[in-house]
């Protein structure tokens, strides 16, 4: 007969705790045995290794700066805009090595100017040697004005030198034209004449003009504020006076014998001209009084070699385009005693499609004429290298 025994609760807890202790000790003993470690109270295991001598790497990480022993500042000999570097920071360089480049365009422009000046001086020197005796005789005889004929050659040279600078900058014309002496610049720029030939011819032209008319015999005057047809009508009955320049509407220049110009000036004032201004010139330029000088100039031109034109130019004599260089010599011979048809020349170019004009040379005279001829066209003026740079930046 079985009896159901009821165990007390504290006794049951004691048995569970004892069992847990036994289990934990068993697990510890097994782990210790697997590690080679004997149970508590046994000898500890010792590892054995051979002692050797070797370097122990040591690395130190830190922030700092490195200063060079010597420092040198390298500067260019000229000022300019830096366009390219030929080294990298920290690179080893040697004396004479190219390190940087400056924009060469301003220096090229100055070089072209200097070369133009050199050519002018060389041409004038050569011509001066040939004309020295003639000059002295003319000055002694008071047959030539004290004003240097070189002034005309210098003006042409300045224009030609500046024209070379402009071409170097990439601005090239489709047609050229020049007022009076400027026609020689136009021919050279169009490719029809060498630069030195243009300068020497202009200088000889000046001498021939001074020789043709004694100082004080002729004069010129600018007529302001009168229609061209009216001026032609008033002077038609006066001998030895004619129109020298058709500059622009409202500005005509008359030329001829001093007495005839004075008479014409009074009649023009009476006929309604706003002003008649005597011009301070050494002779009656572009008048019939210089026909002889024109013939002598023709002889000079016989020794000049002309070239095929790259572009046409407009002649003062007829205001027409010239494309055949065989016409040039005869036109230049006639130009010295003929009217300068500048207004008609500009109007012809506009009819041919020209809408942009660039004046090269001292002053803004032609630009002023252009505003009175046609305000719808663009007009630029170049007197300096700085002017050339600005104009070329806009047009090229």
QUIWOFEN-V753119 format. One record per pair of residues at least 4 apart in sequence whose ideal C-beta (glycine too) atoms are under 8 Angstrom apart, sorted by the first residue. I is the first residue (numbers start at 1). J is the second residue. D is the distance in whole Angstrom. If there is no record, write none. Layout:
I_J_D + I_J_D
//
This chain:
7_11_6 + 7_12_6 + 8_12_7 + 9_13_7 + 10_14_7 + 11_15_7 + 12_16_7 + 13_17_6 + 14_18_6 + 15_19_6 + 16_20_7 + 17_21_7 + 18_22_7 + 19_23_7 + 20_24_6 + 21_25_6 + 22_26_6 + 23_27_7 + 24_28_6 + 25_29_6 + 26_30_7 + 27_31_6 + 28_32_6 + 29_33_6 + 29_39_6 + 30_34_7 + 31_35_6 + 32_37_5 + 32_38_7 + 32_39_6 + 33_37_8 + 33_38_8 + 36_45_5 + 37_42_7 + 37_44_7 + 37_45_7 + 38_42_3 + 38_43_7 + 74_99_7 + 76_80_7 + 76_100_7 + 76_102_6 + 78_102_7 + 78_107_7 + 80_102_4 + 80_103_5 + 80_106_7 + 80_107_7 + 81_102_6 + 81_103_4 + 82_100_6 + 82_101_8 + 82_102_6 + 82_103_8 + 83_101_5 + 83_102_7 + 83_103_5 + 84_100_7 + 84_101_4 + 85_99_7 + 85_100_5 + 86_97_8 + 86_98_5 + 86_99_6 + 86_100_6 + 86_101_7 + 87_91_5 + 87_93_6 + 87_97_8 + 87_99_5 + 87_100_8 + 93_97_5 + 93_99_7 + 104_108_6 + 105_109_6 + 105_169_7 + 105_389_8 + 106_110_7 + 106_385_7 + 106_389_8 + 107_111_6 + 108_112_6 + 108_168_6 + 109_113_7 + 109_165_5 + 109_168_7 + 109_169_7 + 109_385_5 + 109_388_7 + 109_389_7 + 110_114_6 + 110_385_7 + 111_115_6 + 112_116_6 + 112_161_7 + 112_164_5 + 112_165_5 + 112_168_5 + 113_117_6 + 113_161_6 + 113_162_7 + 113_165_6 + 113_385_7 + 114_118_6 + 115_119_6 + 115_161_8 + 115_164_8 + 116_120_6 + 116_157_7 + 116_160_6 + 116_161_3 + 116_162_8 + 116_164_6 + 116_165_8 + 116_195_8 + 117_121_6 + 117_157_8 + 117_161_6 + 118_122_6 + 119_123_6 + 119_157_8 + 119_161_8 + 119_195_6 + 119_196_6 + 119_199_8 + 120_124_6 + 120_153_8 + 120_154_7 + 120_157_4 + 120_161_7 + 120_199_6 + 121_125_6 + 122_126_6 + 122_196_8 + 123_127_6 + 123_153_8 + 123_157_8 + 123_196_5 + 123_199_4 + 123_200_5 + 124_128_6 + 124_150_6 + 124_153_6 + 124_199_7 + 124_203_7 + 125_129_7 + 126_130_7 + 126_200_8 + 127_131_6 + 127_200_5 + 127_203_5 + 127_204_7 + 128_132_6 + 131_135_6 + 131_203_8 + 131_204_8 + 131_207_7 + 132_136_7 + 133_137_7 + 134_138_6 + 134_207_7 + 135_139_6 + 135_144_7 + 136_140_6 + 137_141_6 + 138_143_5 + 138_144_4 + 138_210_7 + 138_211_7 + 139_143_8 + 139_144_6 + 139_146_8 + 142_215_7 + 143_210_7 + 143_211_7 + 143_214_6 + 143_215_8 + 144_149_8 + 144_207_7 + 144_210_4 + 144_211_7 + 144_215_7 + 145_210_6 + 145_215_5 + 145_282_4 + 145_283_8 + 147_151_7 + 147_282_6 + 149_153_7 + 149_203_6 + 149_206_4 + 149_207_6 + 149_210_6 + 150_154_6 + 150_203_7 + 151_155_7 + 152_156_7 + 152_181_6 + 152_202_6 + 152_203_7 + 152_205_7 + 152_206_5 + 153_157_6 + 153_199_5 + 153_200_8 + 153_202_5 + 153_203_4 + 153_206_7 + 154_158_6 + 155_159_7 + 155_181_6 + 155_361_7 + 155_362_7 + 156_160_6 + 156_181_6 + 156_182_8 + 156_184_6 + 156_185_6 + 156_198_6 + 156_199_6 + 156_202_5 + 157_161_6 + 157_199_5 + 158_162_6 + 158_361_6 + 158_362_7 + 159_163_6 + 159_178_8 + 159_182_7 + 159_185_5 + 159_360_6 + 159_361_4 + 160_164_7 + 160_185_6 + 160_188_6 + 160_189_8 + 160_195_6 + 160_198_7 + 160_199_7 + 161_165_7 + 162_166_6 + 162_360_5 + 162_361_7 + 162_382_6 + 162_383_8 + 162_388_7 + 163_167_6 + 163_185_7 + 163_188_8 + 163_189_5 + 163_360_5 + 164_168_6 + 165_169_7 + 165_385_6 + 165_388_5 + 166_171_5 + 166_358_8 + 166_360_7 + 166_382_6 + 166_388_5 + 166_391_8 + 166_392_7 + 167_171_7 + 167_172_6 + 169_388_6 + 169_389_7 + 169_392_4 + 169_396_7 + 170_392_6 + 170_396_4 + 171_358_7 + 171_388_8 + 171_391_7 + 171_392_5 + 171_395_6 + 171_396_5 + 173_189_7 + 173_311_6 + 173_358_7 + 174_311_6 + 174_354_7 + 175_190_8 + 175_311_6 + 175_312_5 + 175_313_7 + 175_314_7 + 175_321_7 + 175_349_6 + 175_352_7 + 175_354_6 + 176_185_8 + 176_186_4 + 176_187_8 + 176_189_5 + 176_190_5 + 176_311_7 + 176_312_8 + 176_313_5 + 176_314_7 + 177_182_8 + 177_183_8 + 177_186_5 + 177_313_6 + 177_314_4 + 177_345_5 + 177_346_8 + 177_349_7 + 178_182_3 + 178_183_4 + 178_184_7 + 178_185_5 + 178_186_4 + 178_313_8 + 178_316_8 + 179_183_7 + 179_245_8 + 179_247_8 + 179_316_7 + 179_340_6 + 179_342_5 + 179_365_8 + 179_366_6 + 180_245_8 + 180_285_7 + 180_286_7 + 180_316_7 + 180_335_8 + 180_340_5 + 181_185_8 + 181_202_6 + 182_186_6 + 182_361_7 + 183_187_6 + 183_313_7 + 183_315_7 + 183_316_5 + 183_332_7 + 183_335_7 + 184_188_6 + 184_193_7 + 184_198_5 + 184_201_7 + 184_202_5 + 184_332_8 + 185_189_6 + 185_198_7 + 185_360_8 + 185_361_8 + 186_190_6 + 186_313_4 + 186_314_7 + 187_192_4 + 187_193_5 + 187_198_7 + 187_313_6 + 187_328_6 + 188_192_7 + 188_193_5 + 188_194_7 + 188_195_6 + 188_198_5 + 189_313_8 + 190_309_5 + 190_310_6 + 190_311_5 + 190_312_7 + 190_313_4 + 191_307_6 + 191_308_7 + 191_309_6 + 191_310_4 + 191_311_7 + 192_306_5 + 192_307_6 + 192_308_8 + 192_309_5 + 192_313_7 + 192_325_5 + 192_328_6 + 193_197_5 + 193_198_5 + 193_201_8 + 193_304_7 + 193_306_6 + 193_307_7 + 193_328_8 + 194_198_7 + 194_305_7 + 194_307_8 + 195_199_7 + 196_200_6 + 197_201_6 + 197_304_5 + 197_305_7 + 198_202_6 + 199_203_7 + 200_204_6 + 201_205_6 + 201_297_8 + 201_300_6 + 201_301_7 + 201_304_6 + 202_206_7 + 203_207_7 + 204_208_6 + 204_297_7 + 204_300_5 + 205_209_6 + 205_293_8 + 205_297_6 + 205_300_8 + 205_336_7 + 206_210_6 + 207_211_6 + 208_212_6 + 208_293_4 + 208_296_5 + 208_297_6 + 208_300_8 + 208_336_8 + 209_213_7 + 209_283_6 + 209_285_7 + 209_290_6 + 209_293_5 + 209_336_7 + 210_215_8 + 210_282_7 + 210_283_7 + 211_293_7 + 212_283_8 + 212_289_7 + 212_290_5 + 212_292_5 + 212_293_4 + 212_296_8 + 213_217_5 + 213_218_5 + 213_283_5 + 213_284_6 + 213_289_5 + 213_290_7 + 215_282_7 + 215_283_8 + 216_258_7 + 217_257_7 + 217_258_6 + 217_283_8 + 217_284_8 + 217_289_8 + 218_255_7 + 218_256_7 + 218_257_6 + 218_258_6 + 218_261_8 + 218_283_5 + 218_284_3 + 218_287_7 + 218_289_6 + 219_255_8 + 219_256_8 + 219_257_8 + 219_258_4 + 219_261_5 + 219_262_7 + 219_278_7 + 219_279_7 + 219_281_7 + 219_284_6 + 220_244_6 + 220_253_6 + 220_254_7 + 220_255_5 + 220_261_7 + 220_278_8 + 220_279_4 + 220_281_5 + 220_284_6 + 220_285_7 + 221_253_7 + 221_254_5 + 221_261_6 + 221_264_8 + 221_265_5 + 221_276_5 + 221_277_6 + 221_278_5 + 221_279_6 + 222_251_6 + 222_252_7 + 222_253_5 + 222_275_8 + 222_276_7 + 222_277_5 + 222_279_6 + 223_231_6 + 223_251_7 + 223_252_5 + 223_253_7 + 223_254_6 + 223_265_8 + 223_268_6 + 223_273_5 + 223_275_8 + 223_276_5 + 224_250_6 + 224_251_6 + 224_273_7 + 224_274_5 + 224_275_4 + 224_276_7 + 224_277_7 + 225_250_6 + 225_273_6 + 225_274_3 + 225_275_6 + 226_230_5 + 226_231_5 + 226_250_7 + 226_252_7 + 226_268_7 + 226_271_7 + 226_272_6 + 226_273_4 + 226_274_7 + 227_231_7 + 228_232_6 + 228_246_7 + 228_249_8 + 228_252_6 + 229_233_6 + 230_234_6 + 230_271_7 + 230_272_7 + 231_235_6 + 231_243_7 + 231_252_5 + 231_254_7 + 231_268_7 + 231_273_8 + 232_236_6 + 232_243_7 + 234_238_8 + 234_264_7 + 234_267_5 + 234_268_5 + 234_271_5 + 235_241_5 + 235_242_7 + 235_243_8 + 235_254_6 + 235_264_5 + 235_267_8 + 235_268_8 + 238_260_6 + 238_263_6 + 238_264_5 + 238_267_7 + 239_260_6 + 240_256_5 + 240_257_4 + 240_259_8 + 240_260_4 + 240_288_8 + 240_289_8 + 241_254_6 + 241_255_7 + 241_256_4 + 241_257_7 + 241_260_4 + 241_261_6 + 241_263_8 + 241_264_5 + 242_254_7 + 242_255_6 + 242_256_6 + 242_287_6 + 242_288_7 + 242_339_7 + 243_252_6 + 243_253_7 + 243_254_6 + 243_255_8 + 243_339_5 + 244_253_5 + 244_254_6 + 244_255_4 + 244_284_8 + 244_285_6 + 244_286_4 + 244_287_6 + 244_339_6 + 244_340_7 + 245_252_7 + 245_253_4 + 245_286_7 + 245_339_7 + 245_340_5 + 245_342_6 + 246_252_6 + 246_339_6 + 246_340_7 + 246_341_5 + 246_342_6 + 246_343_5 + 246_344_6 + 247_251_5 + 247_252_7 + 247_253_7 + 247_342_6 + 247_343_6 + 247_369_5 + 248_342_7 + 248_343_5 + 248_368_8 + 248_369_4 + 248_370_8 + 248_372_4 + 248_373_5 + 249_343_7 + 249_372_5 + 249_373_7 + 250_372_6 + 251_369_7 + 251_372_7 + 253_279_7 + 254_261_6 + 254_264_6 + 254_265_8 + 254_268_8 + 255_261_7 + 255_284_5 + 255_285_6 + 255_286_6 + 255_287_4 + 256_260_5 + 256_261_5 + 256_264_8 + 256_284_5 + 256_287_5 + 256_288_8 + 256_289_7 + 257_261_7 + 257_284_7 + 257_289_7 + 258_262_6 + 259_263_6 + 260_264_6 + 261_265_6 + 261_278_8 + 261_284_8 + 262_266_7 + 263_267_7 + 264_268_6 + 265_269_7 + 265_276_4 + 265_278_7 + 266_270_6 + 267_271_6 + 268_273_4 + 268_276_5 + 269_273_5 + 269_276_6 + 281_285_6 + 283_289_8 + 283_290_8 + 284_289_5 + 284_290_7 + 285_290_7 + 286_290_7 + 286_335_8 + 286_336_7 + 286_337_7 + 286_338_6 + 286_339_6 + 286_340_6 + 287_337_6 + 288_337_6 + 289_337_8 + 290_294_6 + 290_336_5 + 290_337_4 + 291_295_7 + 291_337_5 + 292_296_7 + 293_297_6 + 293_336_6 + 293_337_7 + 294_298_7 + 294_333_5 + 294_334_6 + 294_335_8 + 294_336_4 + 294_337_5 + 295_299_7 + 295_333_7 + 296_300_7 + 297_301_6 + 297_332_7 + 297_333_6 + 297_336_6 + 298_302_7 + 298_329_7 + 298_330_8 + 298_333_4 + 300_304_7 + 301_329_4 + 301_332_6 + 301_333_7 + 302_329_8 + 304_329_8 + 306_325_4 + 306_326_8 + 306_328_6 + 306_329_7 + 307_325_6 + 308_325_6 + 309_313_7 + 309_322_7 + 309_323_6 + 309_324_8 + 309_325_6 + 312_321_4 + 312_322_6 + 312_323_5 + 313_321_8 + 313_322_6 + 314_319_6 + 314_320_7 + 314_321_6 + 314_322_7 + 314_345_5 + 314_348_7 + 314_349_6 + 315_319_7 + 315_320_6 + 315_322_5 + 315_327_8 + 315_331_5 + 315_335_7 + 315_345_8 + 316_335_5 + 316_338_7 + 316_339_8 + 316_340_4 + 316_341_6 + 316_342_7 + 316_345_7 + 317_331_5 + 317_334_5 + 317_335_5 + 317_338_5 + 317_341_7 + 318_331_8 + 318_341_7 + 319_341_4 + 319_344_4 + 319_345_4 + 319_347_8 + 319_348_5 + 320_348_7 + 321_348_7 + 321_352_7 + 322_327_6 + 322_328_7 + 322_331_7 + 327_331_6 + 328_332_6 + 329_333_6 + 330_334_6 + 331_335_6 + 332_336_7 + 334_338_5 + 335_340_8 + 341_345_6 + 342_346_7 + 342_366_8 + 342_369_7 + 343_347_6 + 343_369_7 + 343_373_6 + 344_348_6 + 345_349_7 + 346_350_6 + 346_357_8 + 346_369_7 + 346_370_7 + 346_373_5 + 346_374_7 + 347_351_7 + 347_373_7 + 347_374_7 + 348_352_6 + 349_354_4 + 349_357_8 + 350_354_6 + 350_355_7 + 350_374_6 + 350_377_6 + 354_377_7 + 355_376_8 + 355_377_5 + 355_378_6 + 356_377_7 + 356_378_5 + 356_379_8 + 356_380_7 + 356_395_7 + 357_366_8 + 357_367_8 + 357_370_6 + 357_377_6 + 357_378_7 + 357_379_5 + 357_380_7 + 358_379_8 + 358_380_5 + 358_381_8 + 358_382_6 + 358_391_6 + 358_395_8 + 359_364_7 + 359_365_8 + 359_366_4 + 359_367_5 + 359_370_8 + 359_379_7 + 359_380_7 + 359_381_5 + 359_382_7 + 360_382_5 + 361_382_8 + 361_383_7 + 362_383_6 + 363_383_7 + 364_368_6 + 364_381_5 + 365_369_7 + 366_370_6 + 367_371_7 + 367_379_5 + 367_380_8 + 367_381_5 + 368_372_7 + 369_373_6 + 370_374_7 + 370_377_7 + 370_379_5 + 371_375_6 + 371_379_7 + 380_391_5 + 380_394_8 + 380_395_7 + 381_387_7 + 382_387_4 + 382_388_5 + 382_391_6 + 383_387_5 + 384_388_7 + 385_389_6 + 386_390_7 + 387_391_6 + 388_392_6 + 389_393_6 + 390_394_7 + 391_395_6 + 392_396_5
//
